[in-house]
Amino acid sequence: MTLLGRLLNKRRAGDAHTAWNLPNLRGPEVLSLTSDRFGDGGTMPLEHCARNIGGDDTSPHLAWTRPPGGTVQLLLVVEDIDVPLSRPAVHCTALIDPSSGPLAPGALSGRQPAAGVRVLRSTIGRGYHGPAPIKGHGPHRYVFQLFALGASVDDTATPVDRARPRAVLSAVTAPVLGRARLTGVFER
């Protein structure tokens, strides 16, 4: 696998196709998103990585500042922007009740999410899926993006519980009242 990682080293999805850069998800950067497990640009602990590389596949603690008035729903999207594909891989998509407090580790579980959290499909499955970059490919950035929406995604024509992540992101028509991002890094 190390050879494959080295061969694909220059190939990366990049930031251009992230949820953050979609025209319908643009908005003021008035929120702050943090984790007590890693700082912005810091290394993600192994426990938050995929089981197949020795992690627990446990979503990290996440906290944010108070959403702007009028926020009906929070949309969280986690993307690997260094995957050797044409678009970032979505590791988690979730809808969060804005009255929910910070998310404890494991709150984004596909089997038993925390109260106020509704996990949707990702590129890999339902719920949070931790980092598992190709060995030797170099550092991968996992971008946690939080959007404060002025209307529920459920009010769109797309049935979000079964939709693929890109369909959910494209279906957002509500104004984005605020947004924030946090980047964790992992390398094998």
Backbone as a ProteinNet text record, in pm:
[ID]
protein_1_A
[PRIMARY]
MTLLGRLLNKRRAGDAHTAWNLPNLRGPEVLSLTSDRFGDGGTMPLEHCARNIGGDDTSPHLAWTRPPGGTVQLLLVVEDIDVPLSRPAVHCTALIDPSSGPLAPGALSGRQPAAGVRVLRSTIGRGYHGPAPIKGHGPHRYVFQLFALGASVDDTATPVDRARPRAVLSAVTAPVLGRARLTGVFER
[TERTIARY]
81.6	0	85.9	206.2	291.1	327.2	353.6	387.2	269.4	149.5	30.1	15.4	36.2	29.5	128.9	250.3	352.5	317.4	263	224.6	113	23.7	-90.4	-64.5	57.8	88.1	48	61.6	28.5	-121.4	-194.1	-337.2	-417.1	-490.2	-568.6	-695.3	-805.2	-933.2	-927	-868.2	-857.1	-980.1	-969.2	-1071.1	-1183.3	-1159.9	-1254.3	-1393.5	-1404.4	-1534.6	-1593.1	-1543.1	-1598.1	-1734.6	-1807.1	-1935.8	-1914.9	-1804.7	-1772.5	-1776.2	-1737.6	-1728	-1848.6	-1952.6	-2074.6	-2145.9	-2192.9	-2258.1	-2377.1	-2454.5	-2572.5	-2538.4	-2412.5	-2372.5	-2278.9	-2273.1	-2192.7	-2270.8	-2199.7	-2263.3	-2157.5	-2200.4	-2103.4	-2034.1	-1907.4	-1828.8	-1836.7	-1954.9	-1979.7	-1980	-1964.5	-1957.1	-1811.2	-1787.1	-1656.1	-1678.6	-1600.3	-1611.3	-1479.2	-1486.8	-1367.3	-1385.3	-1274.1	-1274	-1173	-1204.4	-1105.3	-1006	-1019.3	-932.2	-818.1	-835.2	-730.9	-763.7	-661	-679.2	-690.5	-728.7	-740	-603.9	-598.3	-473.7	-390.7	-442	-369	-396.5	-316.4	-329	-447	-529.2	-642.5	-590.5	-634.6	-593.5	-642.9	-567.3	-598	-738.4	-786.9	-920.1	-1031.5	-1008	-1108.4	-1091.1	-995.7	-969.9	-1045.3	-1043.3	-1115	-1056.8	-1142.2	-1100.4	-993.9	-1002.4	-908.7	-764.5	-742.9	-605.4	-571.7	-658.1	-630.6	-707.5	-796.5	-875.6	-1005.4	-1086	-1216.3	-1332.5	-1304.8	-1409.2	-1509	-1457.9	-1540	-1529.4	-1642.5	-1639.6	-1582.9	-1508.9	-1449.3	-1550.3	-1513.8	-1590.3	-1592.8	-1708.1	-1721.5	-1806.3	-1763.8	-1838.8	-1839.5	-1942.6	-1954.8	-2013.6	-1992	-2050.1	-2199.6	-2272.1	-2417.3	-2452.1	-2542.4	-2584.2	-2661.4	-2657.6	-2730.5	-2881.5	-2949.6	-3094.8	-3157.6	-3264.3	-3331.8	-3279.9	-3176.6	-3123.2	-3224.9	-3263.9	-3362.3	-3292.3	-3179	-3110.2	-2962.3	-2877.7	-2735	-2702.5	-2620.2	-2574.3	-2424.4	-2382.7	-2240.8	-2195.8	-2085.3	-2028.8	-1879.9	-1831.6	-1690.4	-1637.4	-1534.4	-1479.7	-1328.6	-1279.5	-1136.2	-1101.7	-1028.4	-998.1	-869.8	-803.1	-679.3	-692.2	-813.1	-835.8	-799.1	-738.8	-697.7	-814.2	-914.4	-1032.5	-1058.1	-1157.9	-1187.8	-1262.6	-1329.6	-1402.2	-1366.8	-1378.9	-1352.3	-1446.2	-1395.9	-1478.6	-1552.1	-1682.5	-1763.7	-1758.6	-1702.6	-1690.3	-1806.9	-1886.3	-2004.8	-2090.8	-2220.6	-2318.3	-2422.5	-2453.6	-2550.7	-2629.7	-2753.6	-2839	-2848.1	-2830.3	-2824.5	-2924.6	-2997.6	-3090.1	-3005.9	-3035.2	-2950.9	-2953.9	-3053.6	-3056.3	-2967.4	-2913.1	-2820.4	-2692.1	-2634.1	-2506.1	-2393.5	-2273.8	-2159.8	-2183.2	-2117.2	-2128.1	-2014.6	-2051	-1951.8	-1889.3	-1773.7	-1716.4	-1818.1	-1828.8	-1921.4	-2061.7	-2090.5	-2226.4	-2274.7	-2183.4	-2221.1	-2227.5	-2245.4	-2253.6	-2373.3	-2352.6	-2462.2	-2563.4	-2520.2	-2609.7	-2685.1	-2618.1	-2681.7	-2632.2	-2684.7	-2641.4	-2695.5	-2633.3	-2675.8	-2813.2	-2880	-3009.5	-2990.6	-3082.9	-3076.6	-2989.9	-2932	-2845.3	-2909.9	-2917.2	-2967.8	-2857.8	-2798	-2689.8	-2748.8	-2686.1	-2728.6	-2620.7	-2640.6	-2542.6	-2413.8	-2305.5	-2177.4	-2130.5	-2010.6	-1956.4	-1942.1	-1916.4	-1883.9	-2005.8	-2096.1	-2212.1	-2284.8	-2354.9	-2429.8	-2352.2	-2348.4	-2278.3	-2133.9	-2060.6	-1920.7	-1830.8	-1738.6	-1636.9	-1502.2	-1417.9	-1291.4	-1188.3	-1082.8	-975.2	-912.7	-879.2	-807.2	-735.3	-646.8	-581.4	-490.7	-464.7	-375.1	-236.2	-177.2	-44.5	55.4	133.8	235.3	185.1	54.5	-2.3	26.4	73	100.1	-13.7	-4.5	-108.6	-241	-348.7	-483.4	-550.2	-618.9	-693.3	-841	-897.2	-1038.7	-1105.8	-1191.8	-1251.6	-1392	-1409.9	-1540	-1604.4	-1718	-1784.5	-1923.9	-1953.4	-2082.1	-2155	-2280.8	-2362.5	-2489	-2518.6	-2642.8	-2744.7	-2849.9	-2949	-3073.5	-3127.8	-3248.1	-3377.2	-3368.6	-3484.7	-3434.9	-3524.2	-3489.2	-3461	-3359.3	-3330.4	-3447.3	-3523	-3639.3	-3748.6	-3742.9	-3843.5	-3815.7	-3708	-3674.3	-3741.7	-3736.9	-3798.4	-3716.1	-3590.6	-3503.2	-3527.8	-3560.5	-3573.4	-3434.3	-3394.7	-3256.3	-3209.1	-3297.8	-3253.3	-3195.8	-3234.5	-3183.8	-3092.3	-3083.6	-3006.7	-2856.4	-2784.5	-2638.6	-2595.7	-2477.3	-2433.9	-2439.2	-2391	-2389	-2531.1	-2627.3	-2767	-2822.8	-2787.9	-2832.8	-2774.3	-2644.7	-2579	-2638	-2666.8	-2725.3	-2868.5	-2936.4	-3077.5	-3097.2	-2990.7	-3004.9	-3038.4	-3156.4	-3199.4	-3216.6	-3210.3	-3224.8	-3106	-3127	-3011	-2916.5	-2787.5	-2687.5	-2662.6	-2701.3	-2692.6	-2555.6	-2481.9	-2348.3	-2280.5	-2148.8	-2075.6	-1938.9	-1880.2	-1746.5	-1683.9	-1552.1	-1483.6	-1366	-1332.6	-1223.2	-1154.8	-1023.3	-950.6	-863	-880.5	-794.2	-708.5	-590.1	-495.9	-460.2	-445.6	-398.6	-316.3	-210.5	-122.1	-78.8	-66.5	-13.9	114
-120.3	0	126.6	119	237.3	281.5	185.7	218.8	288.8	238.2	300.9	444.9	464	598.7	693.1	644.8	728.1	757.9	658.5	678.6	782.2	784.6	877.5	1006.7	1026.6	1138.9	1275.1	1295.9	1426.8	1442.2	1332.1	1338.1	1363.2	1474.6	1513.9	1583.6	1561.1	1622.3	1774.8	1823.6	1967.7	2028.6	2155.9	2231.2	2284.6	2291.3	2357.8	2296.4	2165.4	2098.8	2064.5	2126.6	2100.5	2167.3	2123.6	2186.6	2336.5	2371.1	2510.2	2600.7	2547.5	2628.6	2617.3	2547.5	2542.5	2677.8	2732.4	2864.4	2871.1	2764.1	2766	2751.8	2722.1	2709	2821.3	2925.7	3042.6	3122.9	3184.1	3264.6	3327.5	3410.6	3478.4	3379.9	3402.6	3316.8	3372.5	3360.6	3416.7	3312	3185.4	3078.4	3039.9	2973.7	2916.6	2769.6	2681	2537.2	2487.5	2415.2	2367.4	2223.2	2162.7	2030.2	2030.6	1959.3	1949.5	1836	1770.4	1658.9	1701.4	1810.6	1861	2005.2	2082.6	2220.5	2229.7	2344.3	2363.5	2341	2246	2211.1	2109.7	2065.5	1970.8	1825.6	1738.6	1594.3	1536.7	1459.3	1391.2	1267.5	1245.4	1125.6	998	889.9	762.7	712.4	739.1	690.3	740.6	850.9	907.1	858	766.8	710	578.5	527.7	405	283.5	186.4	64.4	-12.6	-11.6	-90.9	-40.8	76.5	123.5	133	76.2	72.7	172.8	250.6	347.3	286.9	370.8	328.5	375	457	514	595.8	663.7	747.1	892.1	954.3	1095.9	1178.6	1285	1366.9	1460.2	1510.1	1616.2	1736.5	1799.3	1921.2	2021.6	2146	2253.7	2374.2	2456	2574.1	2687.9	2807.2	2924.1	2929	3012.7	3021.9	3055.9	2975.8	3004.4	3136.6	3201.7	3327.6	3308.1	3414.7	3410.1	3368.7	3291.2	3243.5	3110.4	3055.2	2924.9	2816.2	2740.3	2633.2	2497.8	2484.3	2355.3	2379.7	2293	2295.8	2177.9	2202	2097.6	2081.6	1959	1929.2	1837.4	1873.1	1793	1776.2	1650.7	1622.1	1563.7	1627.6	1583.9	1567.3	1461.6	1440.4	1507.2	1618.2	1692.3	1645.3	1546	1496.2	1356.4	1304.7	1173.5	1181.9	1075	1082.5	1057.8	1140.3	1134.2	1273.9	1285.9	1417.3	1507.8	1449.9	1527.7	1475.5	1559.5	1512.7	1398.2	1309.3	1201.2	1253.5	1231	1276	1168.6	1203.1	1108.8	1117.6	1222.4	1234.3	1350.2	1328.2	1434.6	1419.2	1527.4	1519.3	1648.3	1633.5	1747.3	1754.4	1873.3	1890.5	1996.4	1967.4	2064.1	2178.1	2302.8	2413.9	2433.9	2377	2390	2286.7	2192.2	2092.8	2162.4	2110.9	2165.6	2102.7	2107.2	2045.6	1895.8	1838.5	1695.6	1623	1524.7	1442.4	1345	1288.8	1186.8	1074.9	1033.9	927.4	973.1	1102.1	1154.9	1138.6	1117.1	1105.2	959.4	868.9	725.8	696.8	614.4	575.2	486.3	414.5	323	389.9	478.1	542.1	686.4	775.8	915.5	981.9	1090.3	1165.8	1228.6	1263.2	1332	1461.7	1489.6	1611.4	1599	1480.6	1457.8	1354.3	1386.7	1293.8	1272	1153.9	1125.5	1081.7	1127.7	1096.3	1010.5	983	903.9	983.1	909.5	968.4	891.7	917.7	843.1	695.5	668.4	534.4	460.4	526.8	465.2	571.2	530.8	625	652.9	777.8	815.8	854.9	874.3	916.7	800.4	827.5	730.3	800.9	751.4	816.7	804.3	882.3	881.4	743.2	711.3	588.9	614.1	714.2	746.7	633.8	632.2	533.7	552.2	442.5	447.6	503.6	601.9	661	773.9	805.8	911	1050.6	1057.5	1187.6	1230.5	1348.8	1396	1421.4	1382.6	1410.2	1508.8	1606.2	1705.9	1667.3	1663	1631.1	1759.1	1813.5	1943.8	1924.8	1968.6	1966.6	2101.7	2101.5	2224.9	2230.2	2339.4	2355.8	2474.4	2451.3	2554.3	2575.8	2701	2737.2	2774.8	2693.5	2712.3	2784.3	2871.5	2947.6	2870.4	2750.6	2663	2519.1	2427.7	2286.4	2228.1	2142.7	2070.9	1979.2	1937.8	1850.5	1919.4	2050	2124.6	2123	2056.4	2049.2	1927	1918.6	1806.2	1678	1688.6	1572.2	1501.6	1371.7	1298.2	1274.7	1356.7	1360.6	1234.3	1158	1039.9	932.1	932.5	831.1	889.2	1018.3	1083.6	1072	1070.7	1074.1	1212.7	1221.7	1349.3	1467.4	1450.1	1561.4	1606.9	1514.4	1551.4	1633	1596.7	1672.8	1813.6	1822.7	1953.9	2041.8	1983.7	2060.2	2102.9	2027	2055.2	2170	2213.1	2320.9	2450.6	2502.6	2630	2736.9	2696.1	2790.3	2884.7	3004.4	3092.7	3038	3048.3	3010.7	3134.7	3126.5	3241.5	3255.2	3145.3	3145.9	3014.1	3014	2890.2	2897.3	2777.7	2766.6	2637.4	2630.3	2506.3	2481.6	2354.4	2307.2	2195.5	2200.1	2099.6	2015.5	1883.3	1787.5	1717.1	1675.9	1614.1	1475.3	1380.7	1246.8	1191.2	1118.6	1059	920.1	829.2	694.2	673.3
0	0	0	57.5	60.3	-81.1	-169.1	-308	-375.4	-355.2	-413.5	-362.9	-233.8	-177.4	-241.6	-262.3	-326	-471.5	-541.4	-681.7	-695.7	-597.2	-602.4	-525.9	-478.4	-390.7	-446.1	-573.3	-631.5	-659.7	-656.2	-687.2	-559	-556.2	-439.1	-486.4	-415.8	-454.1	-442.1	-335	-314.1	-249.6	-222.6	-150.3	-240.1	-369.9	-461.8	-462	-441	-447.7	-311.2	-205.5	-72.1	-57.7	42.3	74	97.5	160.8	193.7	70.8	-43.2	-165	-257.7	-215.6	-295.7	-285.5	-396.7	-392.9	-296.4	-286.3	-199.2	-50.9	-17.4	122.2	166.8	87.5	126.7	230.1	319.4	422.5	510.4	603.1	689.9	784	806.3	895.3	1036.8	1096.7	1228.8	1339.4	1303.3	1402.5	1425.4	1535.9	1564.2	1594.7	1536.5	1556.7	1615.1	1727.8	1794.8	1841.2	1878.5	1938.7	2051.9	2158.8	2266.4	2239.1	2124.7	2087.5	1994.5	1920	1830.6	1795.3	1766.7	1724.8	1573.9	1523.9	1379.5	1314.8	1221.1	1154.8	1231.8	1348.7	1432	1394.9	1448	1422.5	1499.4	1429.1	1492.3	1565.4	1690.1	1763.2	1694.2	1709.9	1646.4	1680.6	1801.8	1840.4	1747.2	1678.4	1587.4	1444.4	1424.3	1292.3	1275.4	1153.4	1119.6	1192	1215	1284	1205.7	1073.1	993.7	1002.5	1062.7	1083.6	1232.3	1316.7	1460.2	1544.4	1483.2	1558.7	1610.1	1673.1	1727	1640.8	1537.3	1452.5	1534.9	1636.1	1724	1679.6	1654.7	1615.6	1730.9	1699.5	1805.7	1870.7	1987.1	2052.9	1958.7	1945	1865.6	1943	1942.2	2007	1914.1	1926.2	1841.6	1921.7	1871.1	1933.9	1901.2	1973.2	1956.2	1811.2	1750.8	1613.2	1605.8	1491.6	1475.6	1496.2	1536.1	1548.3	1417	1425.5	1305.3	1254.9	1322	1280.4	1313.3	1211.7	1227.9	1239.2	1173	1169.1	1142.5	1199.1	1170.9	1079.1	981.7	890.6	912.1	944.3	962.6	849.6	786.2	677.9	707	702.2	721.9	591.6	535.3	407	413.4	345.5	325.7	193.6	200.1	77.9	9.8	69.2	11.2	-47.3	-52	-112.6	-260.9	-318.8	-459.3	-556.7	-547.8	-634.1	-690.2	-776.7	-833.7	-736.2	-637.4	-535.9	-397.4	-295.4	-158.8	-120.1	-34.5	18.7	142.1	147.4	260.7	369.2	485.1	596.7	693.2	685	770.6	722.1	727.4	705.2	815	884.2	993.7	1004.6	1047.1	1079.4	1231.2	1284.7	1429.7	1472.4	1577.9	1637.1	1694.5	1657	1704.1	1855.5	1924.2	2069.9	2138.4	2059.9	2115.6	2157.5	2260.3	2304.5	2226.9	2282.1	2215.1	2197.5	2097.4	2072.1	2143.2	2223.7	2292.7	2193.5	2224.9	2137.4	2112.1	1987.4	1950.4	1917.5	1928.2	1906.8	1763.3	1669.8	1528.5	1482.3	1576.2	1545.4	1455.6	1355.7	1267.2	1336.1	1439	1510.7	1623.8	1695.2	1810.6	1824.5	1738.2	1747.4	1874.6	1911.7	2029.7	2005.5	2113.2	2103.4	2026	1936.6	1856.8	1732.9	1709.5	1593.5	1502.3	1376.3	1275	1172.6	1175.5	1081.8	948.3	842.4	707	640.8	514.3	440.2	418.7	406.8	368.2	245.2	200.3	86.9	123.6	249.9	297.3	353.2	416.9	482.1	562.2	666	749.9	877.9	918.3	1040.4	1013.1	1121.6	1114	1074.7	983.2	943.1	951.6	1039.1	1066.7	955.9	967.1	869.2	851.4	727.6	692.5	560.1	557.3	430.2	382.9	254.4	195.9	258.1	300.7	361.2	260.2	302.4	216.9	128	135.8	50.8	104.7	227.5	289	378.5	436.2	527.6	455.2	521.2	470.8	564.8	506.2	584.2	585.2	706.1	725.8	772.9	686.7	712.3	768.4	893.1	961	931.6	862.5	820.5	883	949.7	1017	955.4	916.3	853.1	935	968.4	1037.3	930.2	918.1	811.9	862.6	778.6	811.9	789.3	731.3	710.2	713.5	740.8	749.2	611.6	603.9	480	446.5	546.6	524.6	443.2	433.2	356.6	206.8	164.8	22.7	-40	-170.1	-242.3	-230.5	-188.3	-176.5	-43.3	-43.9	82.4	141.8	236.8	283.4	354.6	413.4	486	395	268.9	175.6	68.7	60.8	-46.3	-24.4	-132.8	-127	-76.6	-16.7	40.6	-56.4	-178	-273.9	-307.9	-310.3	-336.6	-220.6	-99.4	18.3	13.5	-13.6	-17.4	-126.9	-241.6	-352.3	-323.7	-238.1	-209	-110.2	-44.1	53.9	-19.1	10.4	-48.2	58.4	183.4	294.2	297.6	345.2	359.3	467.5	441.6	540.8	625.6	752.5	842	906.4	906.5	963.3	932.6	936.7	910.7	975.8	993.7	1052.5	1003.7	1014.8	978.3	1070.1	1081.5	1165.4	1087	1078	1001.2	1091.7	1080.8	1149.2	1045.2	1083	990.7	1040.9	946.5	982.7	866.9	902.4	802	848.8	750.9	781.3	703.4
[MASK]
++++++++++++++++++++++++++++++++++++++++++++++++++++++++++++++++++++++++++++++++++++++++++++++++++++++++++++++++++++++++++++++++++++++++++++++++++++++++++++++++++++++++++++++++++++++++++++

